[in-house]
Amino acid sequence: MPAQIIQSNTTPFEKLDIDPVTLDIIENALRNARIEMDATLVRTAMSPGIREQGDAFPLIAAPSGEMIVGQFGSYIGPFLEGFDGTVEEGDMIFLSDPYSVGGAISHSNDWLVLLPVFKDGRLVAYTSMFGHQSDIGGMVPGSMPIGATSIFQEGVRIPPVKIWKNGEYNEDLMKLVMHQTRKPDWCQADLNALIASCRVASNRVIEMCERFGDDVYYSATKELLARNHRAMKALISQAIPTEKASFEDYICDDGKGYGPYKIKCTMWREGDKVILDFDGTDPQSAASINFFLNENMFKMFFGIYMIMVFDPQILFNDGFYDLIEVRIPEGSLLKPKFPAALSGRTHALGRIFDILGGLLGQGTPEFLNAAGFSSSPHLFYSGWDNREGKERDWFQLFQIGFGGIPGRPLGDGPDGHSLWPGFTNVPNEFLERYFPLRIERYATEPDSGGAGLHRGGNGIHMTYRFLADGEIAIHDDRWFVPPWGVNGGHPGMRAKKVLERADGSTEIVGNKIEDVSVKEGELLHFITWGGGGWGDPLERDPELVGLEIRQGLVTPEGAANYGVVADGEGVIDTAATEALRTKMRGERGELSLFDYGPGIETLRANCESETGLPAPIQPEWHDQGVAEAAE
């Protein structure tokens, strides 16, 4: 049964007309409250993933549950439908189990806090924040086991419970939860930071209600939702055709030797409503790459993409959800059945944005982005510190790496940037201070961005020297299926990971590995994928290519992809460049809208010679949704 909201004041809000100035003030006050939530979080959390990289996401919602400001869309509706309890003043809800909230959070590492905001006995808002915890127990340090076949192997699962009830803190619950993690100091601090962020936003909402009046605040939030609805309705009618368009892309492998896994989406418009149907997506994996995609979350992804491409001045919120219908097949990679493992869902999460770009850009190639929002590379390194003064201290690193952002209609893709615009890198000085390692290289990987009129962003080449024996794990993708280019642009370079062993040998390792032992002094070259290119590379200014040679972003050999002849100093041979471009134009034929590179079977046939790794085996699915080798 759904949750019961207990209010001592049941007087309904009065819907008022809001003048533009008041609406603008409240809108920006809410926007600033969200920023203050982030600032509170990073100043009070302890783990590098949250404090340094910002892997947490705020939300301020209306009393009816719709997101007014935030990023992932509101999960309050699914929570209220599945929470068999009361929501009262003085309560705060705590949870981490994706299956208990319909995928509103997508793996158990994300701890979520939800605070109902009451004023004068009446529910006026919700504030919420969730963030990725660096360890929640389970099979491996970092709690994202590639080898997991069940969510029970991935660490502690927290159903919706009251961490605060009627104003009293549930200390015993916290002792129980923290007992499951290898890093209770980090987790306790990070949870306190989530709580503090929600309370800051609650205070700001109360201040707005006191300044303007409850009914004015309520009416302003309703108008913000309605304004977004009107804008999205117009955008959908303009940009989404009634004819069906489909797009598909692949997760390279599952870390167990099987792959690739297809994600397919078909889009069309019926009246004012857009339909997004994932029929044709592969069944769920036996491994942990499943992504329990909440329909409201995907509606928000779709809305963000539409708004940022077509009208970036709109403050996105949940007001347009009734204009979108999302269909996800039960038992698929994007809606796995309990208790499927979910910890490695990052790759599918990133691939969703590439698919959205491919879908929305087919009818408007001038707005089309290439591929590059492809994954969120992770490195885990753990063991016992042997540095002076830290002997036998347990260390555990979880770091998010960055790849190349795709080439875009208005310019090159940024080099080495996060999928999420708010994420930042962990400073090398921080890593070297708190972990037994040294960063010996941190640079973009030349030529990794796909060639184009607008170059795809280069990936990152980061070299770690380990200063203590330990174990590493790597989560990455785009090593088998490259990020595609568009409008004549070339695909980006694929990811690669290389270990230099203490005995002088070199070992290419997979992009989804765990329990790999490393010795003091050994090196890991962590190279991420580049973004796909946009537009005809033969139209790129040769002098710009020469400049990028001098900057180390393109090599003289890579300049040939642009039809440019240059020396190591970036000096252009104009006559040779004109001759080469004329020759290339005559030989290449008509430019394609999408350049995926070779087909899957060609990639499979050439995999070992091109990547140094065996090709993934095509999976077959049986009644239990288990992927096995094809006969």
Secondary structure per residue as TSV (DSSP state, phi and psi in degrees):
chain	resnum	aa	ss	phi	psi
A	1	M	-	360.0	151.8
A	2	P	-	-70.4	161.7
A	3	A	-	-64.4	151.0
A	4	Q	E	-105.9	120.8
A	5	I	E	-86.8	119.5
A	6	I	-	-100.3	116.3
A	7	Q	-	-128.2	133.2
A	8	S	S	-79.3	-19.1
A	9	N	-	-117.9	107.0
A	10	T	-	-102.9	15.0
A	11	T	-	-62.4	123.6
A	12	P	-	-67.7	150.7
A	13	F	-	-68.7	147.6
A	14	E	-	-97.0	128.8
A	15	K	-	-81.7	119.3
A	16	L	-	-114.6	157.8
A	17	D	-	-77.6	132.3
A	18	I	-	-111.1	127.4
A	19	D	-	-73.7	155.1
A	20	P	H	-58.6	-36.2
A	21	V	H	-66.8	-47.0
A	22	T	H	-61.4	-42.8
A	23	L	H	-59.9	-43.4
A	24	D	H	-64.8	-39.5
A	25	I	H	-64.7	-46.8
A	26	I	H	-66.8	-40.3
A	27	E	H	-58.8	-47.4
A	28	N	H	-73.6	-28.4
A	29	A	H	-66.1	-39.4
A	30	L	H	-66.8	-41.6
A	31	R	H	-60.1	-43.4
A	32	N	H	-68.2	-33.9
A	33	A	H	-63.3	-38.5
A	34	R	H	-63.5	-43.1
A	35	I	H	-62.5	-38.7
A	36	E	H	-66.6	-33.0
A	37	M	H	-60.6	-46.2
A	38	D	H	-61.7	-44.5
A	39	A	H	-62.7	-42.1
A	40	T	H	-60.9	-42.5
A	41	L	H	-61.9	-53.4
A	42	V	H	-69.2	-20.6
A	43	R	H	-86.8	-10.7
A	44	T	H	-122.3	-13.4
A	45	A	-	-77.5	165.7
A	46	M	-	-116.0	-34.4
A	47	S	S	-70.9	145.4
A	48	P	H	-59.6	-35.5
A	49	G	H	-60.3	-36.9
A	50	I	H	-94.8	-50.0
A	51	R	H	-67.3	-43.6
A	52	E	T	-92.9	-34.6
A	53	Q	T	-105.6	-15.6
A	54	G	-	76.3	33.0
A	55	D	-	-81.1	69.3
A	56	A	E	-157.3	155.2
A	57	F	E	-140.2	121.1
A	58	P	E	-90.5	164.6
A	59	L	E	-154.4	134.8
A	60	I	E	-124.9	125.6
A	61	A	E	-125.2	159.3
A	62	A	-	-71.7	163.8
A	63	P	T	-61.9	-22.8
A	64	S	T	-81.7	-6.1
A	65	G	S	106.4	-12.5
A	66	E	-	-73.2	142.1
A	67	M	E	-69.5	129.3
A	68	I	E	-95.7	-46.2
A	69	V	E	-136.1	147.4
A	70	G	E	158.8	-155.3
A	71	Q	S	-136.7	-44.3
A	72	F	S	-93.7	1.8
A	73	G	-	82.6	167.5
A	74	S	-	-85.3	135.9
A	75	Y	-	-107.2	7.8
A	76	I	H	-70.7	-38.2
A	77	G	H	-57.2	-55.5
A	78	P	H	-58.8	-35.6
A	79	F	H	-63.7	-49.4
A	80	L	H	-62.4	-35.0
A	81	E	H	-68.6	-30.3
A	82	G	H	-103.3	-5.0
A	83	F	-	-91.8	112.7
A	84	D	-	-90.0	77.0
A	85	G	S	-173.2	-168.8
A	86	T	E	-106.3	155.4
A	87	V	E	-120.9	115.2
A	88	E	-	-132.0	165.3
A	89	E	T	-62.2	135.7
A	90	G	T	92.3	-3.0
A	91	D	-	-90.8	154.3
A	92	M	E	-144.8	129.5
A	93	I	E	-96.5	142.8
A	94	F	E	-132.1	134.6
A	95	L	E	-161.2	162.4
A	96	S	-	-150.3	-1.8
A	97	D	-	-87.0	113.2
A	98	P	G	-59.4	-36.5
A	99	Y	G	-70.7	-19.2
A	100	S	G	-85.7	-9.1
A	101	V	G	-132.2	28.8
A	102	G	T	61.6	30.3
A	103	G	T	79.8	13.1
A	104	A	S	-60.9	-35.8
A	105	I	S	-110.7	147.9
A	106	S	-	-109.3	-5.3
A	107	H	S	-154.7	162.5
A	108	S	T	-71.2	-14.0
A	109	N	T	-65.6	-22.6
A	110	D	E	-84.2	110.0
A	111	W	E	-92.4	130.8
A	112	L	E	-119.2	134.6
A	113	V	E	-118.0	134.1
A	114	L	E	-128.6	123.2
A	115	L	E	-117.4	112.1
A	116	P	E	-73.5	132.5
A	117	V	E	-103.6	118.1
A	118	F	E	-110.8	145.0
A	119	K	E	-138.6	123.7
A	120	D	T	54.0	39.8
A	121	G	T	79.5	6.8
A	122	R	E	-122.7	135.3
A	123	L	E	-70.5	121.1
A	124	V	E	-113.8	-16.8
A	125	A	E	-171.6	171.7
A	126	Y	E	-125.9	142.1
A	127	T	E	-121.2	147.7
A	128	S	E	-154.8	155.8
A	129	M	E	-152.5	135.9
A	130	F	E	-128.5	149.4
A	131	G	E	-146.1	153.4
A	132	H	E	-79.5	121.5
A	133	Q	-	-87.1	137.3
A	134	S	S	-70.8	-20.2
A	135	D	-	-159.8	132.0
A	136	I	-	-129.6	26.5
A	137	G	-	89.0	-151.6
A	138	G	S	86.4	-165.5
A	139	M	S	-69.6	-33.5
A	140	V	S	-135.4	153.6
A	141	P	T	-57.8	134.2
A	142	G	T	96.0	-18.5
A	143	S	S	61.2	32.1
A	144	M	-	-128.0	64.3
A	145	P	-	-69.5	122.4
A	146	I	T	-64.5	-35.5
A	147	G	T	-82.1	2.7
A	148	A	-	-66.7	139.8
A	149	T	S	-115.1	1.3
A	150	S	S	-151.9	147.4
A	151	I	G	-64.5	-19.6
A	152	F	G	-68.0	-19.0
A	153	Q	G	-88.3	-3.8
A	154	E	S	-99.3	2.0
A	155	G	S	119.2	-174.7
A	156	V	-	-64.3	135.3
A	157	R	-	-111.8	125.0
A	158	I	-	-111.2	113.1
A	159	P	-	-72.9	169.9
A	160	P	S	-60.1	115.6
A	161	V	E	-133.9	164.7
A	162	K	E	-94.8	109.6
A	163	I	E	-76.9	-28.4
A	164	W	E	-125.6	131.9
A	165	K	E	-132.1	118.9
A	166	N	T	52.6	36.8
A	167	G	T	84.3	2.9
A	168	E	E	-108.7	134.8
A	169	Y	E	-81.5	134.9
A	170	N	-	-90.7	81.3
A	171	E	H	-67.0	-36.6
A	172	D	H	-63.9	-39.1
A	173	L	H	-59.3	-43.7
A	174	M	H	-66.3	-37.4
A	175	K	H	-62.1	-40.2
A	176	L	H	-65.2	-46.2
A	177	V	H	-66.2	-46.7
A	178	M	H	-67.7	-21.2
A	179	H	T	-68.3	-16.5
A	180	Q	T	-88.5	-14.0
A	181	T	-	-103.5	149.3
A	182	R	S	-75.4	-17.4
A	183	K	-	-127.1	66.1
A	184	P	H	-64.1	-29.1
A	185	D	H	-66.1	-45.8
A	186	W	H	-62.0	-48.6
A	187	C	H	-64.3	-40.5
A	188	Q	H	-65.7	-42.2
A	189	A	H	-65.7	-42.4
A	190	D	H	-65.4	-39.6
A	191	L	H	-65.0	-42.1
A	192	N	H	-60.6	-35.3
A	193	A	H	-67.5	-39.8
A	194	L	H	-60.6	-45.6
A	195	I	H	-61.7	-45.5
A	196	A	H	-62.3	-38.8
A	197	S	H	-63.2	-41.8
A	198	C	H	-65.4	-38.2
A	199	R	H	-69.3	-36.8
A	200	V	H	-59.9	-47.6
A	201	A	H	-64.9	-37.8
A	202	S	H	-59.7	-43.3
A	203	N	H	-61.1	-39.9
A	204	R	H	-68.1	-37.7
A	205	V	H	-64.7	-44.9
A	206	I	H	-60.2	-41.2
A	207	E	H	-62.3	-39.9
A	208	M	H	-65.1	-41.6
A	209	C	H	-63.5	-39.8
A	210	E	H	-69.7	-34.0
A	211	R	H	-74.5	-45.8
A	212	F	H	-102.8	-20.0
A	213	G	-	102.5	144.4
A	214	D	H	-58.8	-43.3
A	215	D	H	-68.1	-35.4
A	216	V	H	-68.0	-44.9
A	217	Y	H	-60.1	-48.6
A	218	Y	H	-58.4	-46.4
A	219	S	H	-65.2	-34.8
A	220	A	H	-65.7	-41.4
A	221	T	H	-65.8	-37.3
A	222	K	H	-64.3	-39.2
A	223	E	H	-68.2	-37.4
A	224	L	H	-62.1	-41.5
A	225	L	H	-64.7	-43.4
A	226	A	H	-66.6	-38.4
A	227	R	H	-62.7	-41.5
A	228	N	H	-64.7	-37.6
A	229	H	H	-62.1	-46.0
A	230	R	H	-62.5	-43.1
A	231	A	H	-65.2	-45.4
A	232	M	H	-68.1	-34.9
A	233	K	H	-60.5	-42.1
A	234	A	H	-68.1	-42.6
A	235	L	H	-63.5	-42.3
A	236	I	H	-63.0	-44.1
A	237	S	H	-64.7	-31.5
A	238	Q	H	-82.0	-36.8
A	239	A	H	-105.6	-19.2
A	240	I	-	-108.5	118.4
A	241	P	-	-80.4	165.0
A	242	T	S	-78.5	-22.1
A	243	E	S	-72.4	144.0
A	244	K	-	-73.7	138.0
A	245	A	E	-127.3	138.4
A	246	S	E	-123.8	153.3
A	247	F	E	-150.0	146.8
A	248	E	E	-141.1	151.6
A	249	D	E	-148.4	178.4
A	250	Y	E	-134.4	143.0
A	251	I	E	-85.7	129.4
A	252	C	-	-61.5	-45.5
A	253	D	-	-163.3	175.2
A	254	D	-	-108.3	5.8
A	255	G	S	82.9	-5.0
A	256	K	S	-114.5	10.0
A	257	G	S	100.6	-0.8
A	258	Y	B	-108.6	148.1
A	259	G	-	155.8	178.5
A	260	P	-	-79.5	166.6
A	261	Y	E	-110.5	127.4
A	262	K	E	-89.3	137.2
A	263	I	E	-117.4	124.9
A	264	K	E	-127.7	139.2
A	265	C	E	-136.8	137.5
A	266	T	E	-117.2	137.5
A	267	M	E	-129.5	139.7
A	268	W	E	-159.9	168.9
A	269	R	E	-114.3	136.9
A	270	E	E	-123.1	103.3
A	271	G	T	65.1	-123.9
A	272	D	T	-88.7	-3.8
A	273	K	E	-105.8	138.9
A	274	V	E	-100.9	136.1
A	275	I	E	-106.0	131.8
A	276	L	E	-125.0	110.3
A	277	D	E	-118.4	121.6
A	278	F	-	-93.8	19.8
A	279	D	T	-59.4	135.1
A	280	G	T	102.8	-9.1
A	281	T	-	-71.4	142.5
A	282	D	-	-61.9	154.0
A	283	P	B	-62.4	166.9
A	284	Q	-	-61.1	154.4
A	285	S	-	-90.6	154.2
A	286	A	S	-75.9	-15.5
A	287	A	S	-94.8	-166.6
A	288	S	T	-97.1	15.0
A	289	I	T	-84.7	3.0
A	290	N	-	-63.6	146.8
A	291	F	-	-126.9	107.9
A	292	F	-	-77.8	91.2
A	293	L	-	-85.0	111.2
A	294	N	-	-70.1	133.5
A	295	E	H	-59.6	-41.4
A	296	N	H	-65.6	-35.5
A	297	M	H	-61.9	-43.2
A	298	F	H	-69.3	-34.3
A	299	K	H	-58.8	-40.8
A	300	M	H	-67.4	-42.1
A	301	F	H	-56.5	-45.8
A	302	F	H	-62.2	-44.8
A	303	G	H	-64.7	-42.3
A	304	I	H	-60.1	-44.5
A	305	Y	H	-63.2	-45.5
A	306	M	H	-60.3	-46.5
A	307	I	H	-66.9	-45.8
A	308	M	H	-68.3	-29.7
A	309	V	H	-80.4	-44.3
A	310	F	H	-101.9	-29.7
A	311	D	-	-156.4	76.1
A	312	P	T	-69.0	-5.4
A	313	Q	T	-77.9	-15.0
A	314	I	S	-73.4	132.6
A	315	L	-	-82.5	109.5
A	316	F	-	-74.3	144.3
A	317	N	-	-150.9	-169.4
A	318	D	G	-85.7	8.4
A	319	G	G	-66.6	-13.0
A	320	F	G	-104.9	8.0
A	321	Y	G	-61.1	-31.3
A	322	D	G	-72.2	-7.5
A	323	L	G	-89.5	-1.3
A	324	I	E	-130.2	134.3
A	325	E	E	-120.2	124.4
A	326	V	E	-112.9	128.7
A	327	R	E	-118.9	119.0
A	328	I	-	-126.3	120.6
A	329	P	-	-63.5	134.6
A	330	E	T	-63.0	136.8
A	331	G	T	83.2	6.3
A	332	S	B	-89.1	175.0
A	333	L	T	-57.5	-26.8
A	334	L	T	-101.1	-2.7
A	335	K	B	-148.2	67.0
A	336	P	-	-69.9	156.6
A	337	K	-	-88.3	141.1
A	338	F	T	-56.5	137.3
A	339	P	T	-106.2	46.5
A	340	A	-	-53.9	143.9
A	341	A	-	-70.5	145.2
A	342	L	-	-132.7	-4.1
A	343	S	T	-64.6	-26.1
A	344	G	T	-97.6	32.2
A	345	R	T	-74.7	-2.3
A	346	T	H	-58.3	-38.2
A	347	H	H	-67.3	-44.2
A	348	A	H	-67.9	-34.6
A	349	L	H	-60.2	-46.0
A	350	G	H	-66.3	-38.7
A	351	R	H	-66.8	-25.8
A	352	I	H	-57.2	-38.4
A	353	F	H	-71.5	-36.4
A	354	D	H	-61.9	-41.7
A	355	I	H	-66.6	-41.2
A	356	L	H	-59.5	-43.3
A	357	G	H	-61.0	-43.7
A	358	G	H	-65.2	-36.2
A	359	L	H	-68.6	-53.2
A	360	L	H	-73.1	-24.3
A	361	G	H	-86.8	-11.5
A	362	Q	S	-61.4	-40.5
A	363	G	S	-84.6	-16.9
A	364	T	-	-134.3	74.6
A	365	P	G	-57.5	-24.6
A	366	E	G	-67.5	-20.0
A	367	F	G	-101.5	2.4
A	368	L	-	-75.1	131.3
A	369	N	-	-96.7	152.9
A	370	A	-	-77.0	-176.7
A	371	A	S	-87.0	150.9
A	372	G	-	168.9	-16.8
A	373	F	-	-81.9	61.7
A	374	S	-	-97.5	-24.0
A	375	S	-	-173.3	-172.7
A	376	S	-	-137.9	89.5
A	377	P	-	-58.9	134.2
A	378	H	E	-120.5	141.5
A	379	L	E	-124.4	134.2
A	380	F	E	-119.6	135.5
A	381	Y	E	-143.2	124.9
A	382	S	E	-145.1	157.8
A	383	G	E	160.8	-158.3
A	384	W	E	-109.9	124.2
A	385	D	E	-70.2	137.3
A	386	N	-	-118.8	13.0
A	387	R	S	-73.2	157.0
A	388	E	T	-58.8	129.2
A	389	G	T	86.7	-7.9
A	390	K	-	-124.4	15.8
A	391	E	T	-52.9	127.0
A	392	R	T	66.8	21.5
A	393	D	E	-80.8	132.3
A	394	W	E	-76.3	130.3
A	395	F	E	-121.1	153.3
A	396	Q	E	-156.7	110.9
A	397	L	E	-103.6	132.4
A	398	F	E	-125.1	117.7
A	399	Q	E	-131.0	137.3
A	400	I	E	-96.9	125.2
A	401	G	-	-96.3	173.6
A	402	F	-	-125.3	149.6
A	403	G	B	-113.7	-161.8
A	404	G	-	-91.8	130.8
A	405	I	-	-78.6	144.4
A	406	P	-	-66.5	153.7
A	407	G	-	-60.1	145.2
A	408	R	B	-129.4	167.4
A	409	P	T	-59.2	-31.0
A	410	L	T	-103.2	4.4
A	411	G	B	161.3	-177.9
A	412	D	-	-66.2	153.8
A	413	G	-	-76.3	140.2
A	414	P	-	-59.4	145.1
A	415	D	S	-82.7	132.2
A	416	G	S	55.1	60.0
A	417	H	B	-124.5	155.5
A	418	S	-	-74.9	151.8
A	419	L	S	-56.6	-42.0
A	420	W	S	-94.0	122.9
A	421	P	T	-62.6	-23.9
A	422	G	T	-85.0	-8.3
A	423	F	-	-75.6	148.4
A	424	T	-	-126.8	162.1
A	425	N	-	-78.5	157.4
A	426	V	-	-79.7	122.9
A	427	P	-	-57.0	139.6
A	428	N	H	-58.7	-35.4
A	429	E	H	-62.5	-37.1
A	430	F	H	-64.3	-47.2
A	431	L	H	-59.8	-44.9
A	432	E	H	-72.8	-24.3
A	433	R	H	-77.7	-40.0
A	434	Y	H	-104.4	-9.0
A	435	F	S	-133.3	149.1
A	436	P	S	-78.7	73.8
A	437	L	E	-154.6	165.6
A	438	R	E	-133.4	134.9
A	439	I	E	-89.9	110.6
A	440	E	E	-96.7	-13.7
A	441	R	E	-154.2	135.6
A	442	Y	E	-146.8	95.2
A	443	A	E	-151.8	161.4
A	444	T	E	-71.4	152.6
A	445	E	-	-90.8	111.3
A	446	P	T	-57.4	142.8
A	447	D	T	69.4	3.9
A	448	S	-	-76.7	-26.8
A	449	G	S	-73.8	137.6
A	450	G	-	-62.4	138.6
A	451	A	-	-67.7	145.9
A	452	G	S	-176.9	171.9
A	453	L	S	-52.8	-40.8
A	454	H	B	-115.4	116.0
A	455	R	-	-69.1	142.6
A	456	G	-	-68.6	148.9
A	457	G	-	-63.7	141.3
A	458	N	-	-71.9	149.7
A	459	G	-	-76.2	-178.2
A	460	I	E	-108.8	139.4
A	461	H	E	-112.5	107.5
A	462	M	E	-116.4	126.6
A	463	T	E	-112.4	119.4
A	464	Y	E	-102.8	131.4
A	465	R	E	-105.3	119.4
A	466	F	E	-81.0	131.2
A	467	L	S	-106.6	8.0
A	468	A	S	-150.8	147.8
A	469	D	-	-61.8	143.7
A	470	G	E	-174.4	-162.2
A	471	E	E	-129.5	144.9
A	472	I	E	-122.3	157.8
A	473	A	E	-138.1	149.1
A	474	I	E	-130.9	133.9
A	475	H	E	-122.4	111.5
A	476	D	-	-155.3	172.4
A	477	D	-	-145.8	-166.6
A	478	R	-	59.0	34.8
A	479	W	S	-98.6	-19.9
A	480	F	S	-109.7	-52.3
A	481	V	S	-99.1	117.3
A	482	P	-	-75.3	157.9
A	483	P	-	-70.3	124.8
A	484	W	-	-77.8	153.1
A	485	G	E	-99.3	167.7
A	486	V	E	-137.1	157.1
A	487	N	T	52.9	37.1
A	488	G	T	96.1	-8.0
A	489	G	-	-72.3	154.6
A	490	H	-	-90.1	157.7
A	491	P	-	-64.3	156.0
A	492	G	-	-80.2	165.5
A	493	M	-	-73.0	150.5
A	494	R	-	-85.3	162.4
A	495	A	-	-75.0	158.0
A	496	K	E	-155.3	141.9
A	497	K	E	-130.4	129.4
A	498	V	E	-132.1	131.5
A	499	L	E	-105.2	130.8
A	500	E	E	-102.2	113.4
A	501	R	-	-83.9	162.8
A	502	A	T	-63.7	-26.6
A	503	D	T	-83.1	5.8
A	504	G	S	92.7	-6.8
A	505	S	-	-79.7	157.5
A	506	T	E	-119.0	136.3
A	507	E	E	-132.8	119.7
A	508	I	E	-80.2	125.4
A	509	V	E	-113.9	161.1
A	510	G	-	-70.3	166.9
A	511	N	S	-92.1	-1.7
A	512	K	E	-136.3	91.4
A	513	I	E	-137.4	159.1
A	514	E	E	-152.4	168.1
A	515	D	E	57.1	37.5
A	516	V	E	-94.8	117.7
A	517	S	E	-77.0	136.2
A	518	V	E	-127.0	149.4
A	519	K	-	-107.4	157.8
A	520	E	T	-54.3	131.1
A	521	G	T	95.2	-13.4
A	522	E	-	-77.4	157.0
A	523	L	E	-115.8	143.1
A	524	L	E	-120.8	122.9
A	525	H	E	-95.9	111.0
A	526	F	E	-105.2	99.6
A	527	I	E	-112.3	123.6
A	528	T	-	-100.7	165.8
A	529	W	-	-70.8	156.0
A	530	G	-	-99.6	162.4
A	531	G	-	-79.1	154.3
A	532	G	-	-69.3	154.9
A	533	G	-	-86.0	158.5
A	534	W	B	-121.8	123.6
A	535	G	S	85.0	171.2
A	536	D	-	-66.6	115.3
A	537	P	G	-65.9	-20.3
A	538	L	G	-75.2	-7.2
A	539	E	G	-97.0	-1.4
A	540	R	S	-73.6	140.9
A	541	D	-	-61.0	119.6
A	542	P	H	-57.4	-34.4
A	543	E	H	-66.5	-31.8
A	544	L	H	-67.2	-40.2
A	545	V	H	-62.0	-41.4
A	546	G	H	-61.3	-42.5
A	547	L	H	-59.8	-41.8
A	548	E	H	-70.5	-26.8
A	549	I	H	-63.5	-45.3
A	550	R	H	-65.6	-29.5
A	551	Q	H	-84.1	-6.1
A	552	G	T	81.6	13.1
A	553	L	S	-89.1	-27.1
A	554	V	S	-133.3	143.9
A	555	T	-	-96.3	161.9
A	556	P	T	-56.9	-34.9
A	557	E	T	-68.4	-41.3
A	558	G	G	-67.7	-24.1
A	559	A	G	-62.0	-23.2
A	560	A	G	-62.9	-24.9
A	561	N	G	-65.5	-20.4
A	562	Y	G	-100.5	5.9
A	563	G	T	68.8	29.3
A	564	V	-	-111.9	133.7
A	565	V	-	-108.0	119.9
A	566	A	B	-148.3	158.3
A	567	D	-	-92.9	-175.9
A	568	G	T	-66.3	-15.2
A	569	E	T	-94.4	2.6
A	570	G	-	80.9	15.3
A	571	V	-	-81.3	125.9
A	572	I	B	-86.7	133.7
A	573	D	-	-90.9	98.9
A	574	T	H	-62.7	-46.4
A	575	A	H	-64.3	-44.3
A	576	A	H	-66.1	-35.9
A	577	T	H	-64.3	-46.3
A	578	E	H	-61.5	-39.8
A	579	A	H	-67.0	-42.9
A	580	L	H	-64.5	-42.1
A	581	R	H	-65.9	-39.4
A	582	T	H	-61.8	-43.4
A	583	K	H	-62.9	-45.1
A	584	M	H	-66.5	-39.3
A	585	R	H	-62.9	-37.9
A	586	G	H	-71.9	-24.2
A	587	E	H	-98.2	-20.0
A	588	R	H	-87.9	-21.6
A	589	G	-	81.1	-165.5
A	590	E	S	-73.2	139.2
A	591	L	-	-69.6	142.7
A	592	S	-	-98.6	153.0
A	593	L	S	-64.9	-42.0
A	594	F	E	-123.1	136.1
A	595	D	E	-118.2	101.8
A	596	Y	-	-87.3	-5.6
A	597	G	-	79.7	-163.2
A	598	P	S	-62.8	157.0
A	599	G	-	-68.9	170.2
A	600	I	H	-57.9	-44.7
A	601	E	H	-67.8	-35.1
A	602	T	H	-67.0	-42.6
A	603	L	H	-59.4	-40.3
A	604	R	H	-65.5	-43.0
A	605	A	H	-65.5	-34.6
A	606	N	H	-98.5	3.9
A	607	C	H	-59.1	-51.6
A	608	E	H	-65.9	-40.0
A	609	S	H	-70.4	-30.0
A	610	E	H	-90.3	-32.4
A	611	T	H	-114.5	-16.8
A	612	G	S	80.6	6.5
A	613	L	S	-123.7	149.4
A	614	P	-	-66.3	148.4
A	615	A	-	-69.1	143.6
A	616	P	-	-64.9	149.0
A	617	I	B	-90.0	134.6
A	618	Q	-	-60.9	122.0
A	619	P	E	-77.6	154.3
A	620	E	E	-120.6	151.0
A	621	W	E	-115.6	140.0
A	622	H	-	-118.5	-171.4
A	623	D	T	-57.9	-32.4
A	624	Q	T	-87.0	4.4
A	625	G	-	74.5	21.7
A	626	V	-	-90.6	129.1
A	627	A	E	-85.0	125.9
A	628	E	E	-130.4	167.4
A	629	A	E	-65.3	141.5
A	630	A	-	-67.7	143.0
A	631	E	-	-67.5	360.0
